Amino acid sequence: MIMLRYMAIAFFALMLAGCVSPEEQRAMDQDKCSSFGFAQGTDAFANCMMQQDSQRADLEQRQWEADERADAERSQQRSRDNYIDPTPQYDRDGNPNFDTQGNYQGCHGIGCEVDTPDDS
């Protein structure tokens, strides 16, 4: 339950991060670096600002990679769902009903007057 709460907070924060203009993001970064005690115009403040930007870029990269992995997984799942078994299927007498391309070969034997499923 606690983990779900943290995940919801993180998700909400990520959503809000996309709704911020570059100027607003810079102001938030400046406020954060100032809250750490760095004075504007110092090397430490500049390093803090660069670190904030780097952390944001790393987060965006990880999110992009996670999206790519999810897309690849969905693509693989679709491929598995659309897979056609190329091995022929057999009737009770051992005759193949479908060839290796999946074309219906028809019924074999006495009394088999079955139209192919492709005929409409």
N, C-alpha and C positions, 0 to 999 in steps of 0.2 A: 504494500500500500504506500509506504514511504517512497519507494523507488518510483512508483507511478507518479507520485506528486512531483518528484525531482525532474522526471522526464517531461512532465507537462510544463513545468516552469522553464526548462531549457528550450522546449519547443516554442513556447510563447516568446521567449527572449529572441530566438532566431527569427521568428516571424517579424518581430518589431524591428530587428536590425535591418531588414530589407526595406523598411518604410522610412528610413532616415536619409535626408539629403547629405551630400558630402560636407557641406558647411556645418550642419548639425552634428555630424559624426566627429568632425575636427573639434568642435566646441566641447563635445563630451569627452574626447580624448584629452584635451587641454585641462578640463576640470579634473579628470582622473589623475593626470600627472601632477597637477597642483595639489591634489589631496594627498599625494605621496610625499609632499614636502619639497618638490622640485620647483625652483623659481624659473619663470619664463625667461628665455634668452640664454640659459646656461646649457652646457653640454649635456648635463644629466637630464634636463628637461627634453632636449632634442632626442637623446637616446630613448627616453621613455616614450615619446611620441612615435619613434620608429618601431619600438617594440610593440606598441598598441596596433600599429598598422600591420606589422608582421604577423601578430597573433590572429588578426582578422583575416588576413590572406590565407594563413594556414587553415583556419576554420572553413573558409570558403572552398579551399582545395579539398579538404577531407569530405565536405558535403558533396562536392562535385564527384569525387571518386565513389562515394556511397551511392549516389544517383546512378553512376555508370554501372556499378556492380548490380544494382537492382534492375536496371534496364537489361543487362546481359542475362540475369536470372530469368526475367520475364520472357526474353527471347528464347532461351533454352527450353523453358516450360512450354511455350507455344510450339516449338519444334517437336518436343516429345508428344504433345497432344495431336499433332498433325501427322505423326509417323504412320506409314503404311507398311505392314509386314510384307516383305517381298517373297517370302516362302509360299509356295502354292498350298491351298487348302484342299483337302481330299474328302470325297464322299465315302459312304460305308464300304464301297467295293475297292477303294484305293485309287480311284480316278481323280485327277486334279480338276477342281471346279474353277480355279482361277490360275492364269499363267503368272509368270514372274513380274509382269508389268501391272498386274491387278485387273486384267481384263477377264470378264466372266466367260468361261468355256462352255457352260451349259450342263445339263443333266446327262448322265450316261446310263444306258440300260433300257430295259423294256418298260414301256408305259410312261416314259419321261417326255412329256410335251410341255416344257416350261420355256417361256420367252426369256430372253436375256433381260436383266434389270435395266439395261441402257435403252432398250426399245420402248418407245412411248406410244 
